Amino acid sequence: MVKYEVTVTTSSLLHATTANNIFIKLVGSDGESERTWLESSDFYLGAVSTFSVSCPTSLGKLALIEVDKKPLPLFPQDAWFPNKVEVRSPEGDDYNFPIYRWIADSEVQLFREGTGL
């Protein structure tokens, strides 16, 4: 089993916080992770939260991530503004996924690896 360290940065913009459940899938040249719940309530203004995503084997070079969110029971859907997701592979490689946009629905969003301006 290998572990990827995933760091999520939420924007400091007004109302950027979410109370929804956040999920991520890592996609690489050699496979993809399971859809993983980022179990936390730390997606508030300016928060930097770190999680672990486990995979049976290395995913190779990461190309993209899939992010989605689901509201909690009895809570409304809300919008969330993540700045970026950073991933450190078990091999020690760092990957940057700039987001810098509102995620307002429960649809799966795809983000490519790269550097944001």
N, C-alpha and C positions, 0 to 999 in steps of 0.2 A: 504494500500500500504506500503510495506517495502522497505528499500534502503540498498544496499550493496555498500561499498566504495572499489573501485578497484584502486590499484596503480600499474602502469607499469613503469619498469626501463629499459631504453635502454642502451646497452653496450657503452663503450668508445672506442671500436675498430674502426679503420679507416673504413669509409663507412658504419657504422652500422645504419645510419639515413634512414628513409623512408619518402617519400612524399605521399605514398598510404594511403587510408582510412583503418583504423583498426576496426575490429568487434570482439565482445566477446559474448560467451554464457556461463552462469554458470550452472553446473549440480550438483544437490544434491540428497540426499536420499529421499526427498519428492517432487521432481519436478525439473524443469529447467526454466531458464529465457528465454525471447525472445532474439534473436540475436540482440545485441545492438551496434550501431556505437559509438566508442570512439571519439567523435567530438573534434578534436584537430589537430594542426600542430606541436605539441611538441614532436615528436618522433625523436629528434636529439641526437647527441652524448652525452651520460651520463645523459640524461634527466630523471627526475622522475616526472611523471604526474599522477594526481588523478582524478577519474571519479566516477559518481554515476550510479548504475544499479538498476532500480526499478522493483519490482515484486509484484503481487497481494498478495501473502502469502510467508511465509518463505520457503526456499528450503531445510531445514534440514541441515544435515552435508554435506558440499561440498566435492565432490569426484574428479571432474575434470573440466577443462575449455576447450572450443573450441575457437580457435583463427583463424581468416582468415583476409586477406587484399585484397583490390581491388584498382587498379590504378585509378587515377583521369582521366577524359576525356582529351585527348591530351597529357597525360604524360605516359612515359613508365613504365612497371612493374619494380620494384627495389627490392633488397634484404634488409631485416631488421634483426638486431640481438638484440632481447630483452633478457635481463638477467633473469628477473623474473616478475611474476605478484603476487601481494599480495592482498588478499581480507579480509575485515572485515565485518562480518555478522551483521545484526540488533541486534542480541543477544550479540554482543561483542566478538565473537570468531574470531581468526585470522587464515587464511589459506595461505600457501605458495606454489606457483606453479613455480618451477625452469624450465627455458627454455634453456638458454645458447646455442643457435644454430641459424643458419641462416634460415630465412623463405623467400624463393625466389619466390614462386608461389602464386596462389590464392586458393589453396586447403585448406580445413579446417584441422587444426592441433589440435590434442588432447594432453593435458598435465594433468598428474595426480598430486594430492596434495602430497607434501612431502618436504623433505629438500635436497637441492643440496649441493654437496661437494665443 
